Amino acid sequence: MKRRYRFHPGDYALGENEQFYTEMAARGWLLERRGAWLSRFRRGEPARLRYRVELSCPGVFDESSELPEEQRSLYEACGWRFVSRGGLVNVFCAPEGSGAPEFYSDPRQQADTLKALRRNYLLGWLPFLLLAALQLAVGAALFGGAGSALGRWAVSLRLAWVTETALVAAFALFLLRELTALLYGEVRTGLLYRRLRRGIPLDHAPGRRQRLYRAVRGALLAGCAAFACLAAVQWASGRPAPLPQTPRGPYLLLGDLGHRGERTTLPVKGGESTLSHTRSLQAEQWRTREFLREGEQSPWLYQQVYRLGSEREARALLPLLLAEAPLARDPSAFAAVQAPGFDEAYCAGAECAARRGNTVYFITYSGLMDHPEQGEALWQALAQREAAWREG
C-alpha cells in the first residue's frame, strides 16, 4: 500500500497536528494532502521532520483563504517547505536539525492568526439557528402562531420517534456529534488564543490530549452509522407492495365492510392499493391503501396499525395520531364514541382512531363521509379482524 488516509486533529489543535504529522513521518508516512477530515500520506523512508502549522487569516469578505504569497515565500526562504493546505490550515515541514527558525518569536503575534478560525466557529452555529428559525416560521404560518408551531413540531418528533426510531436516533446522534465538535472547537480555540495572548508559547508536542473527546466522537459516529444502517434495512423491507386479497395483519379490507367491487388504480401518485409492513425499534406497523371501482362509486380505505411493546406506549401514541390527522388537523375535532371490543375510540368525519390493549388503529374511510352511521359496522368488522389476528 503506497498511500494511506488518516483522520487528523481539528483545525484548533495546532500542536497536535504538528505532532501527528511528525510521528507519521517517523514511521515512513509523509503528508501529501490535507483535506477537511482526512490527511493523505504516501509511503516513503522514515524521516525525522519538523512540521509546523500556520493559519490563514482572511478578512470576512475575502474570496480566498490562502496564505499570502509573500508570507509563504518568506517561510520557504527560511528553510520551511510548503506541504499542503486544508481550509485555513497551512502545513510546512523542515528536516530536524536544519536550523529553520520558528514562525513566531512572540506568542502574542501568533494569537492574531486565530481570529479567522474563531470567526468560523461562531459562524458555524448559524446553519443550526437558521434551520430552527425557518422551521418555526413555516410552522407559525401554517398553524397560526409560534406556540402552535412548536407544539406541532413536538408532536411530529414524538410520532417519528415511535414510527422511525432508528432514523431519528441516527439523525440525533449525527446532530449531537456535529454540535459537540463545534462547541469543543470553539472552546479549544478560545483557550489557545488566551494562552498565546498571555505570552505562553505554543506547545509543539502536547501529547495525547484528545483521547476522551475522540472516544466520544467515535462512539457517536459508530452509533450514528449503526442506526443509519438499521433504518436503511427497515426502509427496504417496508417498501409498499401490492395489497394481498387476504389480510396479512390486523387490518381491514373494503370487502370486510361489504364492498364487492374490483380494485382500481387512481391516476395520481400513491393511487395503487398497497401494503407496507415494517418494524421499528418500538412498534410493528401496517399501512394500507385500497381503492375499488363499485359501479358508479369508488370507495377507498387508508389504515395505519401500530402494535407496540406495552399498553402504556399505545395510550401515549393515540393522542399523537389524533393531533397529526391529515383531514381533521386538530385533536379537538374528534369525539369519543362507543366501540365494543376497544378500550377507547374517536371519530371526526372520515377519520377514526381506536386502541385495544397495545394496538392502535387510525383509519380513513370514504364511507364515513356521507354515512357516519357506518362507523358501527366498521368497529364491528375491525374487532372481528383484530380478534382473529390475535388468535391465529
N, C-alpha and C positions, 0 to 999 in steps of 0.2 A: 504494500500500500504506500503510494508516494504522496498522498495528501490525507489530511485529517481535519475534521471540524470539531471545535470545542466551544462550549458556552464560555464567554468571557465575563468578568465582573462588570457591573454597571458603570456608566459614564462618570458617576460621582466618586468612584473608588480609584483615584489616580494611582496611589501607591500599590494597591492590589493588582491593578492592570500591569504595571511595570514589573512587579514580581512574577506575575503569571507568565508573561512573555519571556522573561529571563529564565525561568525554570523550564519552560518548554524548549528553549534554545539549548539549554544544557543537556536535554535528552535527545537532541537531534531534530527537533521540530521547529522550523524557522517560520516566523509570521510572514504570510503572503498577502492576506487581505483581512481587514476588519469589517464586519457587517453590523447590522442592527443588534443581533443577539449572539451570533456565532462568529468566530475567527477561523480563517482557513490557514493551515500550515502545510508546508512542503517538507518532505524528508530530506535531510542533509546530514552533514557531520556534526556531532555535538560541538557547540561553540559557547565560549564564555563571553556573553554580550551584556551590555547595559542598555536597557530600554527606558525611554523617557516619554511621558505623555504631555502634550501641550494642547490646551483647549482653545478652539477658535472663539472669538468674542464679537460676532457680528452685531450690528445695530438692529433695532426692532424691524425696520423696513428694508434691510439689506437683502438682496436676492441671493447672494452666495454666502455660504457658511465656511468657505475655505480659509485657510490661514493666509494672510497677506504674503505675496511672493517675496517681498524684501525681508520679512521675518524668517521665512523658510530658508532663504538664501544665506542669511546670517548664521543660522544654526548649522547649515551644511558647511559653511566656511570655518566654523569652529570644530568640525570633526564629526558632527552628527549626520547620519544618513536617514533621509525620509523613507519610511516603510509603507505606511498605509494611513488612510483616513476613513473614519466611520462617523457620520454626523458631525458633532463638534470635536470629536477626539482625533488628534493627530499623533501618530506614533513614530518616534525616531529611535535609532539604535546606534551604538558605537562599540567597538571592541573594548573589553575590560582592560583597564590599564593604559588606554590610549591617551589619557590626559584631556579628553573633551570636557570642557567646563559645564557646570550645571547651568540650567536656563536662567535661574534667578539667584542672586546673592541675598536679596531682601524678600522674605516671605510675603510681606505686605504688597509687593508688586504682583506676585502670583495670585493673591486673593482677588485682584481685579479681573482676572481671566475667568472667574467663576460666575460672573454676572449673567452671561447668556444662558448658562446651564441652569442657574436658579430661576431665571425667567421662563425657561422651557418647562420646568416642573410646575410652576404656578399656572402656566397656560394649559398644562395637561389636565387640569381639573375642568376646563371649560366644556369639553365634549360631554362629560357626565352631567354638568349643570344645565347645558343647553338641551340635552335629551330629556331631562326631568322637566324642564320648563315647557318644552314642546308637548310632552305627554299631558301635562297639566292644562295647557292652553286648549289643546284639542278636546280633552275630556270636558273642560268647562263649557266649551262651545256646544258640544253635543248634549250634555246632560244638565246644563243650567247651573253654573257656579263651580268654584274650585272645590268646595266641600263635597258636592255630589261627584265630581270627577275623581277625587281621591277615594271616595267610597267605592265607586265602580271599579277603579283600578285595584283596590284591595280585594274586592270580590273576585275579579278575574284572576289575580295572582293566587288566591287560595284555591280556586277551582282548578287552575293549571297545576298546582302542587299535587292535587289528587289524581288528575287525569294524565298528566305528563310529568310524573315525578322525576324521572331520570333526566329529562331535558332541562327542567327548571333547576335541578341540582347542578348539572353541568354548567349552565349559564351563571348560576350564583357563585360557584367556585371560580370560574373564569373572571368574573367581575371582582370578586374578592382578591384574587391574585393580582390583577392589574391595579386595584386601589392600594393594595399593600406595597407593590413596587413603587407606585407614585409617591406614597407617603414616606416610605423608607428612603427613597432617593432624595426627596426634599429635605428630610431631617439630616441625612448624612452630608448633603451639600452645605446646608446651613452651618453644621458643626465644623466642617472643614474650613469654611470661609472665616468663621470667628477665630479659629486657631491661627490661621495664616495672618489675619489682621492683628493678632496679638504678637506676631513675630516668631511664632513657633514654626520651624521649617517642616516641609512635607516629609513624612516617613516613606522612603522608597522601598522598604522591605518590612511591611507591617505584620506579616504572618497571617494566619487564617482567622480573620475577624468576622467572616460572614457565614460561619458554619450553621448557626441556628437559623438565620434568615434564609439561606439556601435550602436547608432542610424543610422549612415551612413552605417555600416556593415550590420545591419539588413535590411535596405531599399534595399541595393544591393542584398542581399540574397533573399529577397522576390520578387524583380523584376526578378532575375535570375530564380527562381522557377516558377513564373507565365509564363514567356516567354518559358521556357522549356516545361511546360505542354501544352501550346498552340502549340508549334512546334510538340509535340508528337501527339496531336489531328489532326493537319494538315497532318502529315505524314500518320497516319492511314486512314484518309478519302481520301487521294490522292494516295493510292496504285494502281498500274496498274490493270485494269480489261479488260476482252475481249472487243475488239473494236466492237461496235454495227454496224449492217448493215446500219442503218440510222444515219446520223450525229446528235450529240447532242451538237453541239458547232460550232463556226465559223471556222471549219477546213475542209479540203478536204478528200475525199476517192479516191482511184485509179479509181473507177467507174466514178467519175466526170471527169476524164481525158481520158475516152474512153476505159479503160481496162475492160475485161469481164471474166477474169479467176477466179479460185477458190482460196480461202485463203489457205495458207500453213504455215507450221512451219519449220523454219530453224533449223538444228541440232547444234545450238550454244546458249549460254546464251543470252537472250533477243531476241530470234528469233520468238517470238509469236506476233501476231497482237493485240496490246493493246491500251487502252486509259487511261490516267491519268488526272483527273480534280481536281484541288485544288485551294485554295485561300490563298495567303499570305496576310500580312497586307497592301501590296501595289499593288498587281496585282492578277486578276483572271487568271488562267493558264490552258491551254490544251496541252497535249503532246501525240502524237500518233505515232504508228509504224504499218505499214501494209505491208504484203508480199503476193503476188499472184503467182500462177502457171498458166501460159498462154501459152499452147503449149510448145515450147522449151524455152520460155522466162520466166524470174522470176522478174517482176517489183517490186519495193519496194518504199516506201514513208515514210519519217520521217518529223514530224512537231512540231514546238513549237509556241504557240499562247499566247500572253500576252495582257490582257485588263487592262490598268492602270487607275489611277484616273484622269489624265489630259493629254492633248496633249503634254504639255511641258515634262512630265515624259516619254512619249512614244518616243519623239525625243531624249531624253538622253539615253534611253535604246538601241535603234537601233545600234549605234556605238559599244556598248559593245558586242552585239551578233556577229557583224562582226569580232571584234577582237578575239572572242572565237570560231570562226568557226573551227570545227574539221578537215575539209579537206583542206580548203584554208590556215588556220593558220596565215593569215596576212590580215588586212583590206584593204591594198593597192591592193590586188588581185581582189577585187570586182570592177566592173564597173557599173556606173549608167545606168539604162535602162528606157525606157518609158513603163509605166504600167497603162493603163487607169483605173480610179477609185481609184488610190492610190496616196498619197502625195509624196512618194519617194520609189524607188525600186532599188535593186542592185543584180547582179548575178556574180558568179565565178564558172564555171564548173557545177557541180550538185547541188550547193548550191545557194539559193535565199533568199533575205530578203526584206521586204516591210513594210511600215507603212501607215495606214489610220486613221486619227484622233488620238484617244487614244489607238489604237490597233496595235500591232507589230507582224509580222509573220516571222518565219525562217523555211525554207523548204529545205529538201534534197531529190531530186527525181532522181531515176535511169535513167529515160527517157532523162534527160538533158545531160547525159554524152556523148552519141553518137549522139543525135539530139537536139542541143541547140535551134533550131527553135521552139521546142515545148514549149518554155517559154511563147510565146504569148498565147497559149491555156491555160497554167497554170494560167496566170494572169487573163484571162477572166473568167475561172471557179472559181477562188478564189474570184473575185469581185462579182460574182453572189451569191456565198455561203455566203459571208460576208453581202451582202445587204439583203438576205433572213433571215439571223440570226438577223439582226438589226430590221427588220420589225416584226418578229414573235417570 
